[in-house]
Amino acid sequence: PVVGTHKFIVGAELDENRTATLSAVLMYLIIKLIELVFESIPESILQASVLLQSEAGDRTMSSLSIVSFAASLLAAGLLVADLNYTVENDRSKEQQTPGVHPLYGFLRTSARGQAALFLSSWAFNSAYLACTVFAFGCLLATRPWWVFVGLVAAEVLALAAFKSAQGEFASGADHTNNAALPLVYYTAYYVLMSSVPLYQLRHPSELGPRAFSGLIGYRVVANTAIVYLTVPSFDILDKAMTTEQALFTYGIALGVVVVSLAATVCSIEPAYRHTFVGSKTGKQFWVSD
C-alpha cells in the first residue's frame, strides 16, 4: 500500500517496456478497496460489537476507546471521499470534450463547489458507515451470531436475484448471461454499498444507478429497523450503554446522514444527477453508447 500510494502521489507513469496495464489511479483504487473490504470495515464492526457487549461497570467502553472508534470511522469516510474524487477527476480528464461522457463529470468546475462536494461526501460516508456499524454491532450484541450471518446472506442473495432479473448477472462488455459473475463479486458490492458507497458502482456495468441509490435507501431503513428492534435489550441485559443512549447516538448519526446526503446531491453538477437514479442497465449502456 505504501508503494502504491507513493506512485499515485508522484504521478508515476507506466514504462512502455513494462507488461503492466493498470494505471497508477486504478492500482491505488484496488489497494485501498482491498484494505477497506478485508480490514477496516470488518474491524470496525467487531470493535462496535465488543463495545456494545460491555456490561454496566465494565471499563471496555472508555472515552479513549470511543474516540479511537470514531477516528477510525472518520478515516474510512475520508479515504472513500478521496477515492471518489480522485477516480472521478481522473476519468473526467480522459474526455477531450467536457460533458461528452455519459457518466463521469459530476464535479463542479469551481474550487468552492468541489470542496463542498468533498466535505459533504466525507460527512456522509463517515455517518453512513457509523449507522451500519452501529446497527450490526447492536445485532451481534443482542442476538445469536447466526442471525447476523443469515441477514447478510439473505441480502446478498436478494441483490444477486435483482440483478439477475434485470439480465445483469453477467460479466464483460457483452453482458451475456453465459458469463455469470461469482457471488463473491456481489458480496464485495454489498460490503461496500452497506458501509462506504463508491460512486463508480453506479455505472451500468457494475450495480447500475437504480441499484446503487436503492441500496443506500434500503440500508438506511434497514439499519434504523435493526437498531429500534435490538436496543431495547440493552436495559434488559444490563449493558454499559442504555437504550436511551443508544437511540440518541444512532439518531445523531442518522441525522448527519440525511443532511450530508442532501448537501452532496446539491453539490453535484445538476446535469449529472440523473446518473445516480437512472434505470439504464449495462446491456442498454453498451448497446446505446
ABEGO torsion letter per residue (X at the ends): XAAAAAAAAAGBBBBAABABABBAAAAAAAAAAAAAAAAAAAAAAAAAAAAAABBBGBAABBAAAAAAAAAAAAAAAAAAAAAAAAAAAAAAAABABBGABAABGABBABAAAAAAAAAAAAAAAAAAAAAAAAAAAAAAAABBAAAAAAAAAAAAAAAAAAAAAAGABBBEAAGBAABBBBAAAAAAAAAAAAABBBAAAABAABAEAAAAAAAAAAAAAAAAAAAAAAAAAAAAAGBABBAAAAAAAAAAAAAAAAAAAAAAAAABBAAAAAAAABABBAAAAAAAX
